[in-house]
Amino acid sequence: MAATPAAVAQAGVFHRSVDEDCPPRELDRALTSRLDKAIEKVRQQAGVPGVVVGLWMPGKGSYVRATGVADKVTGEPMRTDVFVRIGSETKTFTATALLKLVDDGRVSLDDPISDYVRHVPNGHRITLRHLAEMRSGLFPYTEDADFQHDLLSDPQRSFTPQEVLAYGFKHKNTFAPGTQFQYSNTNFTLLGLVVEKVSGRRLADFIDTRVLRPARLPHTLLPSGSEFPQPHPRGYTNQTLSGEVTDSTDWNPSWAWAAGAMISDLHDLRRWARIVATGTLLKPQTQAQRLKMLPTGHPGTSYGLGIFDSDGWIGHNGSIPGYETVTVYLPSKKATLVLMINTDITYQGQEPSSLLARAITEIVTPDNVYDRPTPTRRTGSALLP
């Protein structure tokens, strides 16, 4: 059975393990000072209320900081032990659940989605692999105007996977399967349904049993509604009908489900960064399939099966109204970077989490800079978790 938010919250203080090859000491003082200044500069410039940063570099040390506020009304400071909504980082968990079924011999990545879900446009030609690598051609339901209106008119509404898919299926497919990259939450909602149909279990339960428990992630969950373990920062978004900034902390993320509804914390995301990048939960040949990266159209960033490579950093980011995260691992240096912030409001068309990750990696890994700047916004759209 999936861990409930109450059970997670009651777990209280837990052991924060330190990787054997990453000394518990901080990075040297000069490097720490540069990071402090760079992070604060971006935070102020982009108007980010609060930031949590975790950076672990074997042989050099670690950097764990919280800066800014968790609540703009009370001024409560941000903390490093908070839970946050992780948006599209959920896709790494859904993809892992699917790949566990591949390991079990219960599905093949080259199965058509029509074998599992009916009435998918062109479903007999779209494979599970096409869905996981964002090359299905299915219209992203989050870009449908009616969906955006219905969600923002009632952010507490509970959506079923079938309801959100219907918004996307109204539209013609955007290209032939396998021919292009287009980020679409439709893809991972369908993969969530595949996991449920094949396993005979709720997605949250399957992920908890087959992914979270083996990975030892006690503070990660897929909620059923708007529940949110404490402590957590307030989240702020301008994705509203009026365009005004509002507190979206308790919005119901059910619309994002297998594509972006999960919750986690710094400790768990640190562990997950290495696990998902190195494939310790999967057979080596299955992990190799996950890491077959294809072009996205964004220079320096390629995409595999629910995972990306940004100039050597492997992992995923997340953005959902009120929160953004980045969880990535750099195999060449065995380094881990986790970012958590309590806004998704863009700055000059760019996601603030990307600005922060870029500023950090320019300092600590100048040969591997996350999301190197380009004239256009990185793969994504409004309401993209």
N, C-alpha and C positions, 0 to 999 in steps of 0.2 A: 504493500500500500504506500502511496506517495506521502512524503513528509508534509504535515500540515504546517501553515505559518505559525500556529500556536506552539506546536512542538518545537519548531525551529527556534522561536523566540525564547522558549523556556530552557533551551539548551545552555543559555547563559555564556559565561566565559569558556572558551575552548582552547585547546593547545594549538599554538601557531608554530607549526614545524618549520625548521630551517633546512633548506637543501644542503646536503653534505658538502657540495662543492662551491657553495656560496657563503663566505664568512659572514657571521652576524654583525660584523663591524660596518659602520657607515662608510660611504665613499669618502675620499679625502676631502679636506676642508675647502680647498679651492674649487673643486668640482661641485661640491654641494652648494657653495655660494653661487656659482654660475647657474645651477639649476633653480635655486630659490628665486633668483632675479628674473630668469627667463619665464618661469611659470607665472610669477606674479605679474609680469608685463603683459603676457597674453590674457591672463584672467581679467585684469583691469581693462585692457583694450577691447576685448570681446564682450565685456559685461557679464562674465560668468559668476554667479553668486558664490559657489563653493567647488573646490577641486580636491580630489584624493588621487595621489600618485604613488604607485609602487614600482620600484625599479630594482632588479636583482641582477648583479653582474658577477659571476663566479671569478674568483681571483682578485676582484677589486672591491667588492662590498655591495651594500644596498642603500637605497634611498626611499624612505616611506614618509610621506608628508600629507597633512590635510591643511588646506588654507581657505580663507573665506568663510562664508556662512552657510549653514544648513537651512536656515529660516530667515527670509528677508524681513519678516515682521518683527520677530523677537530678537534677531541678531545672534541667535544661538550659533556657536562656531561649528564648522564642519569637523567631523571625526573620521578616523581611519577605519572604525569598526562598523560602519553603517551598511545596511542593505540598500541596493538600488535596483531599479528596473533595467535590465540589460539589453532590451530591444533585440536587434538582429543577431546578437551573440547567441541567441536561442537557436539559430540555424546550425551552429556547430554541434549542439546537443541532438537536434532532430536528425541531422545527417549521421551522427554516430549511432543513433538508434537504428536507422535504416541499414547502416553498414554492419551492425551486429546481426541483423537478419540475413544479410549477405553471407556473413561468416557462418551462420547456422544453416546455410543452404536453402533457406525458405523463400528468398527472392533473388532475382538477378537484376543487375543494374540495367540490362538491356531489355527487360520486360517492358511492354507498353503500359502506360497508365490505365488504358481501357481494360486491362485484365483485373484491375482493382477498384476503379471508380468509374461509374457510368456517366455519360453525357458530357465528357470533357471534349471541347472542340478539337478535332483532329487527334483525339486521344489514342487512336490505333497506331499513329506514327510517332507520338511523343513518348520517349522512354523515361524510366526513373532517373537515368543518368542525365538526360536533357534537363529534367527538372532540377536536379541537385546542382548542376553546373550553370544554371540560369540561361539556358539556351533552348527553351521550349517554344518560345514565340507566343505564349499565352499572355493576354493582356493583364497588367498588374491591377488588381481590384482597388488598390489604394489610390489609383489615379482616376477612378471613376467619380464624376462630379456628384452623383446621387449618393454614393457611399460617403464621400467627404461631408456632404450636408447632413446625412443621417447620423453619422458619428458625432459631429461637432454640435448638432442640435441637442443631443442627449448622450454626453460622454459616459454616463453610467449604464448605458444600455448593454445588455449581454448579447453578443452575436454568436451564432453557431458557425462552424466551418462552411456548411452548405450555404448559409446566408451570405457570407462574404464572397464565396466563389461565384455566386449568382451575379454579383455586380460586375465581375470581370468577364464572365461568360457571355454577357450581353454584347461584347465587342468582338470584332473579327480578330483573329490571331495576327500578330504584327509581322511575323516572318516564318519561313519554313524551319522546322525543328533542326537544331544543330548548326544553323548557318550564321547566327549572330549571338552576341551577349546582350541580355536586357535584364536588369535586376527586377525581380517580380516576386512579391510575397505570395502570389497565387501558387507558385511552384512548391513552396514549402508547406503551405496549407494542405496541398494534395499529398505530399509525402507524409505528413502527420496522419492523414486518413489511411494511407497504405500501411503504416506501422500498426495502427489500430486494427485494421481488417485482418492482417496476417497474424498478429499476435493474439487477437481476441481480447485485448486489454485496452484500457484508457491510455492515451499517450503519456499522461503525467505519471501513471503507475509504471509503465514500461520503462520510461526514462529513469525513474527513481531506482527501479530494481536492477536494470541492466547497464546503466551508465553512471548515475550519481553515487550509488553505494560502492561499486567496484573502484570508482575514482576517489572515493573518500571525500565527498563534497557535501558535508552535513548542512550547509547553509545556502543551498541552491534548490530552487523549486519552480515548478510550473503551476501558478495559482489557477483556481477555477473561476475567480472573479476579481474584485478590486482589493482583496485582502493583501496586507503588506506588513511583514514582520517589523518590529522595532529593534533597534533604532533605525530610522531612515530620514533623510533630508526631505524637505519640501521640494517639489519639482515645478519648474516654471516654463511655460510655452507661449508662443504667439500664434500657434495653430488653432485659431478660433474663428468663428464666423465674422467677428468684427475686426480681427487682426490685433486686438488688444492683448497684452500679456495677462495670463491668468495662472492660478495655482492648479496644476493638473495631477497632483500627488495621488489622489484617490480615483482617478479615471479608471474605468474598467478596461483592461488590456485584452479582453477576450477576442476582439477583432483581429489581434495579431497572432494569437495562439501559437502554433508550431513555428511560425515565422518570427515571433518577437515578443512573447508575453512573459518570459522567465525573469526571475529575481535571483540575485546572488550578492556576494560580498568580496572584499579584496583578497582575503585568505583563500577562498575557494577559486577565484579567478586566477590567482597566481598558480595554483596547482593545475588547473585546467589548461592553462596556456601551454605548458610543456606536454601534457598528456595528449591534447588534440593535435599538436604539431608533430609529435614523435610517434603517435599511434600505439601507445602501450595497451590500449583496450582492444586492439584489433589484430588480426593476422597481418603479417608484413605485406602480403600481396594486396590485401584490401586497403591498407593505409597507402600503398603506392597508387592505387586508383584514386583515392581522395586527393592526393597531392599532384595529380596530373593537371597542371595549371595551363589555362588557355587565356588568350588576350581578352581584355575588357574594353579596349578603346581608350583607356586612361593610361598614359605612359607610366611605366614602372609598376603597374598593378595588374596581376593576373589572378584568375579565379579557378579553383578546383571544385570539389564537391562540398559546398557549404563552407568554404574556407578560402582565404586569399593570401597572396604573397605581395607585399608592398615593399619593394626594394630589399628583399631578404627577410623582412619581418613577416612571419606566418601566423595567421589567426583570423580575427574578425572584429568588426566594430559594431556598435549598436546605437540606434537613435529611435526614441519613442517620445511622444510629447512629455516634456519635463526632464528627461534624462538622456545622457549619452555616455557610452563606455568604449574603451578600446582594450582588447586583451590579445597580446601578440608575443611571439617567441622568436628569437634570432638564433637558429641552429649553429651558425658559425662561431658564435661566442657564448652559446648556452645562456643567453640573457633573456629576461622576462620583463615586459612592461605592461602594467595595468593602469588604466585611467578611469575615473568615475566622476561625472559632474552632474549638477542638478539643473540643467537647462538644455534645450535643443535649439535655442534661438540662434540662427546663423549670423555670422559677422562677415559682411561684404561677400555674401553668397557662399561662405565656407563654414563647415561644421566646426564649432569651437573645439571639439575633442581632437579633430585632425590638426588644428593649429597648435594645440598643446603637445600632441605626440610628435609633431614635426619639430617643434622648438627643442624638445628634450633630446630627440635622436640626433639632431644636428650637433648637439654638444657631446653626447656620450658615444655615438656610433656614426661619425661623419661620413663613413663609407656606405652606410646603410641608413638612409633617411626615410622615415615613414611618410608616405603620401607627399612626395616631392611636389612643389607648387606647379600648377598649370593654370591657364586662363579660365578653365571651366570648373564648376563644382564637381567633386568626386561622385562616382556612381551613386545615384540616390535621387530621391524626390520627396515632396511633402508627404507626411505621414508614413515615411519609410522607417520601420524599426530596424 
